């Protein structure tokens, strides 16, 4: 069954607590928190203080996506919080050693480690890290701006990753973020995703509980390789 991780990046600060509680009551599996530093991506969104506060306002596990230019330093701060998973971008690291160092920092705190990859980066470049990380976040849009359309080439990238994980018996999960909606989620699930992050598709729904319930019933219609 696909796991749903609603993003809060469209919610105004004054309404954030109410929206988070609504997501909890609506059956969401995680809460996707986009942290943007204005450097790795041009936009700024959420801060350390915001995420810390959210961690005490919901029972939902926090799925924190750090779009930042200095991942090691940022992870040292965020790994002190009550979060479920911390994800940073592969493109933000200077070398492979730094990625493994980041994994160690996060795992020592008992937090899951995720690695994210942009649409333009060859997916095979992160395969060597899959045995060491807990989740690969495949971006299906360019990070930093909500409302972009899903890039269909992402389906092949998901399929390649799923095949590699299955072939090598690696338990790493696949999350997909960017332009996910009710029209393409079946294809995303069929390709091998375990989790989807969704912002506007959930935010715009009048009956969010019914919508999330419907999404969670989606099953694989084709055999995964």
C-alpha positions as CSV (number, residue, x, y, z in Angstrom):
1,X,0.0,0.0,0.0
2,X,1.3,3.4,-0.9
3,X,2.2,5.8,2.0
4,X,1.0,9.4,1.8
5,X,3.2,12.3,3.0
6,X,1.3,15.6,2.7
7,X,3.6,18.6,2.4
8,X,2.9,21.8,4.4
9,X,4.7,24.2,2.2
10,X,1.5,25.8,0.9
11,X,0.1,26.5,4.3
12,X,0.3,29.9,5.9
13,X,2.1,30.0,9.2
14,X,-1.0,31.0,11.1
15,X,-2.9,27.9,9.8
16,X,-0.1,25.5,10.1
17,X,-1.1,23.8,13.3
18,X,-4.7,23.3,12.2
19,X,-3.6,21.9,8.9
20,X,-1.2,19.5,10.5
21,X,-3.9,18.2,12.9
22,X,-6.2,17.8,9.9
23,X,-3.6,15.7,8.1
24,X,-3.3,13.5,11.1
25,X,-7.1,13.1,11.4
26,X,-7.3,12.4,7.6
27,X,-5.1,9.3,7.7
28,X,-1.8,10.7,6.4
29,X,1.2,8.4,7.1
30,X,3.8,11.1,7.4
31,X,4.1,14.9,7.3
32,X,6.4,16.2,4.6
33,X,8.4,19.3,5.7
34,X,10.3,21.2,3.0
35,X,13.1,23.2,4.4
36,X,14.7,25.6,1.9
37,X,17.6,27.8,2.6
38,X,17.4,30.3,-0.3
39,X,20.8,29.1,-1.6
40,X,20.5,25.5,-2.8
41,X,17.1,26.6,-4.1
42,X,16.1,30.2,-4.5
43,X,13.1,29.9,-2.2
44,X,13.0,29.9,1.6
45,X,10.6,27.7,3.5
46,X,10.4,26.5,7.1
47,X,13.2,26.8,9.6
48,X,14.7,24.7,12.4
49,X,12.4,26.4,14.8
50,X,9.3,25.6,12.6
51,X,10.2,21.9,12.4
52,X,11.0,21.7,16.1
53,X,7.6,23.2,16.9
54,X,5.8,20.9,14.5
55,X,7.4,17.9,16.1
56,X,5.4,18.6,19.3
57,X,2.2,19.4,17.6
58,X,1.5,16.2,15.7
59,X,1.7,12.4,16.2
60,X,2.6,12.1,12.5
61,X,6.3,11.1,11.8
62,X,8.1,14.1,10.3
63,X,9.5,13.5,6.8
64,X,12.0,16.4,6.6
65,X,13.3,17.3,3.2
66,X,16.3,19.6,3.5
67,X,17.0,21.6,0.4
68,X,20.2,23.2,1.7
69,X,23.7,23.9,0.5
70,X,25.6,22.8,3.6
71,X,24.0,19.5,4.5
72,X,26.6,18.3,7.0
73,X,26.2,21.4,9.2
74,X,22.5,21.5,8.8
75,X,22.1,17.8,9.7
76,X,24.0,18.2,12.9
77,X,21.3,20.7,14.0
78,X,18.2,18.9,12.7
79,X,19.3,15.5,14.0
80,X,18.7,16.9,17.5
81,X,15.0,17.2,16.8
82,X,12.1,14.7,17.2
83,X,11.9,13.7,13.5
84,X,11.4,10.5,11.7
85,X,13.6,10.9,8.6
86,X,16.1,13.6,7.4
87,X,16.6,13.8,3.7
88,X,19.3,15.9,2.0
89,X,20.3,16.3,-1.7
90,X,23.0,14.2,-3.3
91,X,24.0,17.2,-5.4
92,X,24.7,19.3,-2.3
93,X,27.6,17.0,-1.2
94,X,31.2,17.5,-2.3
95,X,32.1,13.8,-2.4
96,X,31.0,10.3,-1.5
97,X,32.7,10.4,1.8
98,X,30.6,13.3,2.9
99,X,27.4,11.4,2.1
100,X,28.5,8.5,4.2
101,X,29.5,10.9,7.0
102,X,26.0,12.4,6.9
103,X,24.4,8.9,7.1
104,X,26.5,8.2,10.2
105,X,25.5,11.6,11.9
106,X,21.8,10.9,11.4
107,X,21.8,7.2,12.2
108,X,23.7,7.8,15.5
109,X,20.6,9.8,16.6
110,X,18.2,7.0,15.7
111,X,16.8,8.9,12.8
112,X,16.3,7.5,9.3
113,X,18.5,9.0,6.5
114,X,17.2,9.9,3.1
115,X,19.0,11.0,0.0
116,X,17.3,13.1,-2.7
117,X,18.2,13.4,-6.4
118,X,17.2,16.1,-8.9
119,X,15.5,15.2,-12.2
120,X,18.6,16.1,-14.2
121,X,21.1,13.9,-12.2
122,X,21.6,10.4,-13.6
123,X,19.8,8.0,-11.2
124,X,22.6,5.4,-11.3
125,X,24.9,7.9,-9.5
126,X,23.2,7.2,-6.2
127,X,22.9,3.4,-6.5
128,X,26.1,2.8,-4.6
129,X,24.5,4.5,-1.5
130,X,21.3,2.5,-1.5
131,X,22.6,-0.2,0.9
132,X,23.5,2.5,3.5
133,X,20.4,4.8,3.4
134,X,16.8,4.3,4.4
135,X,15.1,6.2,1.6
136,X,15.8,7.6,-1.8
137,X,13.7,10.7,-2.6
138,X,13.3,10.9,-6.4
139,X,12.4,14.5,-7.4
140,X,9.9,14.5,-10.3
141,X,10.2,18.3,-10.6
142,X,13.0,20.8,-10.0
143,X,13.2,21.3,-6.3
144,X,12.2,24.7,-4.8
145,X,8.9,25.6,-6.4
146,X,5.5,24.1,-5.8
147,X,2.9,23.6,-8.5
148,X,5.2,22.2,-11.2
149,X,4.0,19.4,-13.5
150,X,5.2,15.9,-13.0
151,X,8.1,14.9,-15.3
152,X,7.0,11.6,-16.9
153,X,10.7,10.6,-17.4
154,X,10.7,10.1,-13.6
155,X,8.7,6.9,-14.0
156,X,11.6,5.2,-15.7
157,X,13.9,6.4,-13.0
158,X,11.7,4.9,-10.4
159,X,11.5,1.6,-12.3
160,X,15.3,1.4,-12.6
161,X,15.7,2.0,-8.9
162,X,13.1,-0.5,-7.9
163,X,14.7,-3.1,-10.1
164,X,18.1,-2.5,-8.6
165,X,16.8,-2.7,-5.0
166,X,14.9,-5.9,-5.7
167,X,17.8,-7.5,-7.6
168,X,20.3,-6.7,-4.8
169,X,17.8,-7.3,-1.9
170,X,18.1,-3.8,-0.5
171,X,15.4,-2.6,1.8
172,X,15.7,1.2,1.0
173,X,12.3,2.8,0.3
174,X,11.5,5.0,-2.7
175,X,9.7,8.3,-2.2
176,X,8.6,10.5,-5.1
177,X,8.1,14.2,-4.8
178,X,6.8,16.8,-7.3
179,X,3.6,17.1,-9.3
180,X,2.1,13.9,-7.8
181,X,-1.7,13.9,-8.3
182,X,-4.7,11.6,-8.6
183,X,-4.1,11.3,-12.4
184,X,-0.5,10.0,-12.2
185,X,-0.2,8.3,-8.8
186,X,-1.2,4.9,-10.2
187,X,1.7,5.0,-12.7
188,X,4.0,6.1,-9.9
189,X,2.9,3.1,-7.7
190,X,3.2,0.7,-10.6
191,X,6.8,1.9,-11.2
192,X,7.8,1.0,-7.7
193,X,7.3,3.9,-5.3
194,X,6.6,3.3,-1.6
195,X,5.8,6.9,-0.5
196,X,4.6,10.0,-2.3
197,X,4.9,13.5,-1.1
198,X,1.9,15.7,-2.2
199,X,1.3,19.4,-1.7
200,X,-1.3,21.1,-3.9
201,X,-3.1,18.0,-4.8
202,X,-4.1,17.4,-1.2
203,X,-4.3,21.1,-0.2
204,X,-6.9,22.0,-2.8
205,X,-9.3,19.1,-1.8
206,X,-12.5,20.0,0.1
207,X,-12.7,16.5,1.7
208,X,-9.1,15.8,2.4
209,X,-9.8,12.7,4.5
210,X,-11.8,11.0,1.7
211,X,-9.1,11.9,-0.9
212,X,-6.3,10.5,1.2
213,X,-8.3,7.4,1.9
214,X,-8.9,6.9,-1.8
215,X,-5.1,7.3,-2.6
216,X,-4.1,4.8,0.1
217,X,-6.2,2.1,-1.6
218,X,-4.2,2.2,-4.8
219,X,-2.4,-1.0,-5.4
220,X,0.2,-2.1,-8.0
221,X,-1.5,-3.1,-11.2
222,X,1.6,-4.5,-12.9
223,X,4.3,-6.8,-11.6
224,X,7.3,-5.0,-10.3
225,X,10.6,-6.2,-11.6
